[in-house]
Amino acid sequence: NMVISNITSVVHEIYKIGGRKMVFLNLPPIGCFPALRMHNETGECLMEASSYIKLHNEALFQALKQLAKRHPGFKYSLHDFYTTTLQRINRPLQYGYKEGTTACCGTGKFRGVFSCGGKRPVKQYKLCNNVDEHVFWDSFHFTEKVYMQIADDMWSNTNNNLYFQGSSSVKDLFSSP
């Protein structure tokens, strides 16, 4: 509630100084990140962590709908980052990846130990041969390829995804009056 309240306050302040069009991403399935997945004996996503994220994402969606009702001219695009990243994790081949669960850089199960670069307490790490084959760069971050795909889709909605709430694409949002 505190996070949603802070977001709402910031949006309200931006609205007061003239901001009318805004773009939002909800949170990704953190329980499926290598750093958390490695703690599950089955290797599956940690559903408890992802369940909190789902609560936040629903609260964000509801808050944005309320802001749109209260503020004339306020328009937004909310991209379902949770679903679009989860699809890549669960079906990497469909999006041009070979690996959806193990990070390119790190150590341990799923390379989930945050050790990339050897400058953290754990110095050992492995590095994949081709980062573009992985959904995750390290235990907490997606690869540049993931972000580029999602940014392109957010801008133009070329895949005709229904992951936008508030408008069909960022391009359409900022092209409208």
N, C-alpha and C positions, 0 to 999 in steps of 0.2 A: 504493500500500500504506500509506503514511503517513497519508493522509486517512482511509482505511477503518479503520485502527488507532485514529486519534483518535476517530472516530465510535463505534467499538466501546467504547472506554474511557469515553466520556461516557455511553453507554447503560448500561454496567455500573454506573457511579456513581449514575445516576438510579435504577436497579433497586435498588441497595443501600439507598437512602433511601425506598423504597416505590413508586416508579414502575413500573407494570405495563403500561400501554397507551400506545403511541406511534404517531405518524403521521410518515411520511417521504415526501418527493418525491425521485425521482431527478433527474439533471441534464438540461436541455433540449439540443436539437441546436445547440450553439453555432456549429458550422460553417455553419449556415444563417442566422445573425444577419446583418443588413445590414453590420455593421462587418467581418465576415470574408468574406462573400459578394462584397463589392465588389473583393476582391483576386483573385478567380478570373476569368480572361478570359472564360470561358463564362457567367458569372453564376450558375453552379450553386453548391450548398453546397460548402464546403471539407471534403472527406471526411476528410482527415487529422485535423482538429480534432474532428470528430464521432466518429471511430474511438476516440480517447482517452476521450471521454465514454461511449461504449458499454462500454469496458473497466471504467470506474469503476462504471457502473450495474450491470453484472453482478456485480462484486465486492461492491457494496452489498447486492444481493439475496442473495448467498450468505452474507454476514456476518450479515444479519438472520435467515436460516434457522438458522444456527449458534447465534445468541443465543437464539432461541426453544427450541432443543433443550437448551441449558445452563441456562436460567433458568425454573424452573417458574412458570407464570402469566403470563409475558411474552407479550403480544399486540401485534401491530403491523399497520398498514396501510401498504403501499408503493404510492404512486400513480405510474404510469408517465407522468411529466411529459414525458419525451422524446417519446413517441408522441402524446400528446394535443396537444402544441404543434406537432409536425411535421405532424399532420393539418391544423391550422389554416393553417400556412404553405403546404402543398401544395394544399389544397382550401378556400380561404377562403370561397367562396360557400356551401358546405355549412354553414358556421358563422355566416353572417350578415355576412361581410366582403366588401369589394370588392378589397382589396389584401393579399396575404400575404407579399410579399418586400420592398417598399419601405416604409421607416419614415414615420411621419407628420411627424416633425421631424428635420431634419438637412440635410446638403448632400452633393453628389457622387452617384456611382452608388449606387442603392438608398437614398439619403440615409444612407449608411453612415458618413460622417464625423461624429464625435461633436461637433457644434457647436451643438446646440439651446440657445437662449437667448443666444448670442453672448458668453458669458463664458469661453470656452475659447480656445486659441491661434487656431483658425479661427473668425472672427467671423460669416461669412455662413452663413445657414441658411434653409431653406424650411419652411413650416408648412402642413400639409394643412388643408382646409376642415372635415373631419369626422373626428375621431380614432376614432370608433366604426366607421369603415369600414376601419380598418387593424388588422393583427395586431400590428405593432410601433409603439410610441410613438416610440422613437429607435433608434439603431444597436445598442443592447444590451438594451433593455427592452420587454417586451410591454405592451400597453395594459391599462387597468383592465378593459375588457370581457372580455379573454382570461382574466385572473385570476378575475373573477367567474364566468364560465362554468365554469372548471375547479374552483373552490371549490364551486360548487353541485353539480357532478357528483361531486366527492369526498365531499361530505356525504351525498347521497341516492342516488347512482348512478342518476339518473333516466334516463340513456341506456342503461342495462344494459350498460355497458362492462365488459370483462374486464381492465381495466388495474390492478386491485387485486391485490396479493399479500398474503396474510395475513388479509384479511377482505373483505366485499363493499362496505362503505362505512364512512366515518368515523362516521356516525351509528350504524350497527350495532356498530361496535367499542366505542363508548362506552356503548351501551345494554346490552351483554352483561355478565354477571357477571365 
